Amino acid sequence: AVVSTQSTGKQQKTKEAFEANIQVFLAGRIAEEIFFGLHSATIGCSNDLEQARRYAENYVMYGLSNDYKLRFITQNRDLLSEDQKRILNEVVNKLIDNMENKVIGRRAS
């Protein structure tokens, strides 16, 4: 979902929209693994996986993550300390795993 704010008229992505985009980017790879088998998936989805990771990082850095909440002081990854980058990576990996499980769960339904 995209929300238009009344005061500025600018469109803002919601937490739900970020999650949906991440799931869409992951779905192609998951479909390949189902269709071709786990060990025969192709590199064709590499751009989608990069996009999923970028969306997941932004999700965390914009304060949408329940795990990381509002601990970020910058949206520029290069300005983060090594410890912040490590934590960001852990939270992003967890988010991607959760989104992947949601996609797989929808397939099984």
BELBELHU-V821170 format. One record per residue. PHI is phi in radians with two decimals (999 if undefined). Layout:
PHI
PHI
This chain:
999
-2.07
-1.94
-1.72
-1.38
-1.19
-1.22
-1.95
1.34
-1.34
-1.54
-2.09
-1.39
-1.58
-0.98
-1.05
-1.17
-1.04
-1.08
-1.10
-1.12
-1.05
-1.12
-1.11
-1.12
-1.36
-1.07
-1.09
-1.15
-1.09
-1.10
-1.07
-1.11
-1.23
-1.29
-1.63
1.75
-0.99
-1.64
-2.08
-1.11
-1.71
-1.54
-1.03
-1.69
-1.05
-1.14
-1.09
-1.18
-1.11
-1.14
-1.05
-1.14
-1.08
-1.09
-1.12
-1.11
-1.11
-0.95
-1.24
-1.22
-1.50
1.48
-1.55
-1.37
-1.19
-1.37
-1.83
0.83
-1.86
-1.42
-1.42
-1.94
-2.60
-1.77
-1.68
-0.99
-1.16
-1.57
-1.41
-1.27
-1.07
-1.14
-1.10
-1.12
-1.11
-1.12
-0.99
-1.06
-1.10
-1.18
-1.11
-1.06
-1.12
-1.07
-1.10
-1.04
-1.12
-1.16
-1.08
-1.11
-1.14
-1.11
-1.11
-1.12
-1.16
-1.12
-1.31
-1.27
